[in-house]
Amino acid sequence: MPPDYGPTIVRQETDAPKRLNQHQPQPMNQPAPTRDGRPRFAFTLIELLVVIAIVAILAGMLLPALSKAKDKAKGTSCLNGIKQWGLGQLLYAGDYDDKMPRDGMGAAGTYGVAGTSGNPSDAAAWFNLLPTYMSEKPLSTYWAAPGSAVYANNTASLPYPGGKGKVWHCAAARQGSAPTPNGQYGFFSFVMNIDLKKADASGVGGPSLAFPDMPRMASILKPANTVLMFDSVFDPAGEVINASPGFNSVNPANRWRSFAIRHGGRGGNIVFLDGHSSLVSTNTLLPQQASGDEKLGIDVIWNNLYRAVNP
């Protein structure tokens, strides 16, 4: 008989070491696992503050650039808008024996009065004769005499920046306060050159052609330099360059004394009688002469007859 070595002992594998490892403490820099065994990741307070600081720095770098891009887009829109009026004038002149419409100021040289001239119903004014050439309605169709004395009513019913009649206004024009008299007779950020109707070379104090006469286009010696319409001051609070800022935006015609200071503070847009438009610095036009007449020696002409003898 074979020797008896006692009971056979079968050695079995054990997972005790593995279980032991499962109960070992986690390193402090390792996140505790989730229920399904995947590691859990989280920000510390310091890391979160660092991320917030980085985002704030990036925003501070990007926002000025975005603001400049937005201002540039508005300036381009304004330039294209005022150019439309210049093209409208050229088409009108082709249809009406080379003539220009009147500047909207009434027979007495004022605006905002009852009667057949000097208000939105003026049949000889640019704001009623030119819009049809741009597929737009005349101002007279927006307005009901005698107009409203309520500012909010007028901004809603009449052409106004951001509201009705996009082609009527500079995209950058804004108002921080209501003008006088609350836009009852319309709002104008594009206005006509009031000196086109001058009858002689005596300057701003000289006579004007009798209402509703205007010179023919062919009589203008330098149409590429002579202002037809321009970007005018609009905000009574933010565009103060004359002695009566409360009347900003209320007249359909004006001169350099009411030239805009928009588009990043650089100035305003002008469309000239030949139909081209460009941005012009306010400092190019000002200061005026001590006599109150336009600045000389520049390539921007307001009174064609005056500048012919006073270049």
Summary of the structure (lengths in Angstrom):
residues: 311
radius of gyration: 35.9
end to end distance: 141.1
largest distance: 149.3
contacts: 911
relative contact order: 0.12
helix: 33%
strand: 11%
